[in-house]
Protein backbone atom coordinates (compact mmCIF):
# COMPACT_ATOMS: atom_id res chain seq x y z
CA UNK A 1 0.00 0.00 0.00
CA UNK A 2 1.20 3.47 -0.85
CA UNK A 3 -0.14 6.97 -0.47
CA UNK A 4 0.84 9.58 -3.06
CA UNK A 5 0.88 13.29 -2.23
CA UNK A 6 1.17 16.03 -4.86
CA UNK A 7 3.20 18.88 -3.37
CA UNK A 8 3.43 22.16 -5.29
CA UNK A 9 5.64 24.94 -3.98
CA UNK A 10 2.85 26.61 -1.98
CA UNK A 11 0.98 26.60 1.33
CA UNK A 12 -1.45 24.09 -0.20
CA UNK A 13 1.46 21.75 -0.83
CA UNK A 14 2.74 22.03 2.74
CA UNK A 15 -0.72 21.28 4.16
CA UNK A 16 -1.18 18.33 1.80
CA UNK A 17 2.21 16.89 2.85
CA UNK A 18 1.32 17.15 6.52
CA UNK A 19 -2.09 15.52 6.00
CA UNK A 20 -0.58 12.77 3.84
CA UNK A 21 2.04 11.95 6.49
CA UNK A 22 -0.72 11.62 9.09
CA UNK A 23 -2.77 9.45 6.74
CA UNK A 24 0.23 7.20 5.98
CA UNK A 25 1.01 6.82 9.67
CA UNK A 26 -2.60 5.93 10.52
CA UNK A 27 -2.75 3.34 7.73
CA UNK A 28 0.75 2.01 8.40
CA UNK A 29 1.88 2.54 4.82
CA UNK A 30 4.61 4.35 2.95
CA UNK A 31 4.36 7.82 1.44
CA UNK A 32 5.50 8.94 -2.01
CA UNK A 33 5.88 12.70 -2.39
CA UNK A 34 5.56 14.07 -5.91
CA UNK A 35 7.48 17.33 -5.67
CA UNK A 36 5.79 19.54 -8.25
CA UNK A 37 7.99 22.51 -7.40
CA UNK A 38 11.30 23.13 -9.10
CA UNK A 39 13.43 23.36 -5.96
CA UNK A 40 14.33 20.77 -3.31
CA UNK A 41 11.51 19.91 -0.93
CA UNK A 42 11.93 20.23 2.85
CA UNK A 43 10.54 17.03 4.37
CA UNK A 44 11.77 17.74 7.91
CA UNK A 45 8.18 18.08 9.16
CA UNK A 46 7.25 14.54 8.09
CA UNK A 47 6.99 11.96 10.88
CA UNK A 48 10.11 9.78 10.91
CA UNK A 49 8.05 6.60 11.34
CA UNK A 50 6.75 6.96 7.80
CA UNK A 51 8.81 5.51 4.94
CA UNK A 52 9.16 8.47 2.60
CA UNK A 53 10.17 8.60 -1.07
CA UNK A 54 10.48 11.94 -2.88
CA UNK A 55 10.03 12.07 -6.65
CA UNK A 56 11.42 15.35 -8.02
CA UNK A 57 10.69 17.01 -11.34
CA UNK A 58 13.66 17.50 -13.61
CA UNK A 59 12.90 21.12 -14.55
CA UNK A 60 10.43 23.25 -16.45
CA UNK A 61 10.64 21.01 -19.51
CA UNK A 62 9.65 17.92 -17.52
CA UNK A 63 6.27 16.37 -18.32
CA UNK A 64 2.93 17.78 -17.22
CA UNK A 65 2.65 17.68 -13.39
CA UNK A 66 -0.73 15.92 -13.56
CA UNK A 67 0.67 13.18 -15.80
CA UNK A 68 3.66 12.78 -13.47
CA UNK A 69 1.39 12.25 -10.45
CA UNK A 70 -0.96 9.89 -12.32
CA UNK A 71 2.02 7.85 -13.55
CA UNK A 72 3.29 7.49 -9.97
CA UNK A 73 -0.16 6.32 -8.82
CA UNK A 74 -0.15 3.60 -11.47
CA UNK A 75 3.53 2.67 -11.13
CA UNK A 76 3.40 2.30 -7.34
CA UNK A 77 -0.09 0.81 -7.00
CA UNK A 78 -1.19 3.64 -4.73
CA UNK A 79 -4.38 3.40 -2.69
CA UNK A 80 -4.94 7.13 -2.18
CA UNK A 81 -3.92 10.55 -3.48
CA UNK A 82 -3.62 13.60 -1.21
CA UNK A 83 -3.76 17.13 -2.66
CA UNK A 84 -4.07 20.65 -1.30
CA UNK A 85 -6.84 22.89 -2.60
CA UNK A 86 -7.82 26.53 -2.30
CA UNK A 87 -10.88 28.53 -3.20
CA UNK A 88 -10.96 29.84 -6.77
CA UNK A 89 -13.35 32.27 -8.38
CA UNK A 90 -15.63 31.05 -11.22
CA UNK A 91 -13.63 33.17 -13.67
CA UNK A 92 -10.38 31.67 -12.40
CA UNK A 93 -11.78 28.18 -12.89
CA UNK A 94 -12.87 28.95 -16.44
CA UNK A 95 -9.67 30.65 -17.59
CA UNK A 96 -6.91 28.79 -15.77
CA UNK A 97 -6.45 25.05 -15.51
CA UNK A 98 -5.83 23.78 -12.01
CA UNK A 99 -3.52 20.88 -11.25
CA UNK A 100 -5.65 20.03 -8.22
CA UNK A 101 -8.87 20.13 -10.23
CA UNK A 102 -7.42 17.94 -12.96
CA UNK A 103 -6.13 15.44 -10.40
CA UNK A 104 -9.54 15.29 -8.71
CA UNK A 105 -11.19 14.50 -12.02
CA UNK A 106 -8.62 12.07 -13.41
CA UNK A 107 -7.35 10.15 -10.38
CA UNK A 108 -8.00 6.39 -10.52
CA UNK A 109 -7.88 6.19 -6.69
CA UNK A 110 -9.75 8.06 -3.93
CA UNK A 111 -8.53 11.61 -3.35
CA UNK A 112 -8.17 13.35 0.00
CA UNK A 113 -8.45 17.09 -0.73
CA UNK A 114 -7.01 19.24 2.07
CA UNK A 115 -8.44 22.73 2.14
CA UNK A 116 -6.24 25.61 3.23
CA UNK A 117 -7.82 28.06 5.65
CA UNK A 118 -8.43 31.48 4.13
C-alpha positions as CSV (number, residue, x, y, z in Angstrom):
1,X,0.0,0.0,0.0
2,X,1.2,3.5,-0.9
3,X,-0.1,7.0,-0.5
4,X,0.8,9.6,-3.1
5,X,0.9,13.3,-2.2
6,X,1.2,16.0,-4.9
7,X,3.2,18.9,-3.4
8,X,3.4,22.2,-5.3
9,X,5.6,24.9,-4.0
10,X,2.8,26.6,-2.0
11,X,1.0,26.6,1.3
12,X,-1.4,24.1,-0.2
13,X,1.5,21.7,-0.8
14,X,2.7,22.0,2.7
15,X,-0.7,21.3,4.2
16,X,-1.2,18.3,1.8
17,X,2.2,16.9,2.8
18,X,1.3,17.2,6.5
19,X,-2.1,15.5,6.0
20,X,-0.6,12.8,3.8
21,X,2.0,11.9,6.5
22,X,-0.7,11.6,9.1
23,X,-2.8,9.4,6.7
24,X,0.2,7.2,6.0
25,X,1.0,6.8,9.7
26,X,-2.6,5.9,10.5
27,X,-2.7,3.3,7.7
28,X,0.7,2.0,8.4
29,X,1.9,2.5,4.8
30,X,4.6,4.3,3.0
31,X,4.4,7.8,1.4
32,X,5.5,8.9,-2.0
33,X,5.9,12.7,-2.4
34,X,5.6,14.1,-5.9
35,X,7.5,17.3,-5.7
36,X,5.8,19.5,-8.3
37,X,8.0,22.5,-7.4
38,X,11.3,23.1,-9.1
39,X,13.4,23.4,-6.0
40,X,14.3,20.8,-3.3
41,X,11.5,19.9,-0.9
42,X,11.9,20.2,2.8
43,X,10.5,17.0,4.4
44,X,11.8,17.7,7.9
45,X,8.2,18.1,9.2
46,X,7.2,14.5,8.1
47,X,7.0,12.0,10.9
48,X,10.1,9.8,10.9
49,X,8.0,6.6,11.3
50,X,6.7,7.0,7.8
51,X,8.8,5.5,4.9
52,X,9.2,8.5,2.6
53,X,10.2,8.6,-1.1
54,X,10.5,11.9,-2.9
55,X,10.0,12.1,-6.7
56,X,11.4,15.4,-8.0
57,X,10.7,17.0,-11.3
58,X,13.7,17.5,-13.6
59,X,12.9,21.1,-14.5
60,X,10.4,23.2,-16.4
61,X,10.6,21.0,-19.5
62,X,9.6,17.9,-17.5
63,X,6.3,16.4,-18.3
64,X,2.9,17.8,-17.2
65,X,2.7,17.7,-13.4
66,X,-0.7,15.9,-13.6
67,X,0.7,13.2,-15.8
68,X,3.7,12.8,-13.5
69,X,1.4,12.2,-10.4
70,X,-1.0,9.9,-12.3
71,X,2.0,7.9,-13.6
72,X,3.3,7.5,-10.0
73,X,-0.2,6.3,-8.8
74,X,-0.2,3.6,-11.5
75,X,3.5,2.7,-11.1
76,X,3.4,2.3,-7.3
77,X,-0.1,0.8,-7.0
78,X,-1.2,3.6,-4.7
79,X,-4.4,3.4,-2.7
80,X,-4.9,7.1,-2.2
81,X,-3.9,10.5,-3.5
82,X,-3.6,13.6,-1.2
83,X,-3.8,17.1,-2.7
84,X,-4.1,20.7,-1.3
85,X,-6.8,22.9,-2.6
86,X,-7.8,26.5,-2.3
87,X,-10.9,28.5,-3.2
88,X,-11.0,29.8,-6.8
89,X,-13.3,32.3,-8.4
90,X,-15.6,31.0,-11.2
91,X,-13.6,33.2,-13.7
92,X,-10.4,31.7,-12.4
93,X,-11.8,28.2,-12.9
94,X,-12.9,29.0,-16.4
95,X,-9.7,30.6,-17.6
96,X,-6.9,28.8,-15.8
97,X,-6.5,25.1,-15.5
98,X,-5.8,23.8,-12.0
99,X,-3.5,20.9,-11.3
100,X,-5.7,20.0,-8.2
101,X,-8.9,20.1,-10.2
102,X,-7.4,17.9,-13.0
103,X,-6.1,15.4,-10.4
104,X,-9.5,15.3,-8.7
105,X,-11.2,14.5,-12.0
106,X,-8.6,12.1,-13.4
107,X,-7.4,10.2,-10.4
108,X,-8.0,6.4,-10.5
109,X,-7.9,6.2,-6.7
110,X,-9.8,8.1,-3.9
111,X,-8.5,11.6,-3.4
112,X,-8.2,13.4,0.0
113,X,-8.4,17.1,-0.7
114,X,-7.0,19.2,2.1
115,X,-8.4,22.7,2.1
116,X,-6.2,25.6,3.2
117,X,-7.8,28.1,5.7
118,X,-8.4,31.5,4.1
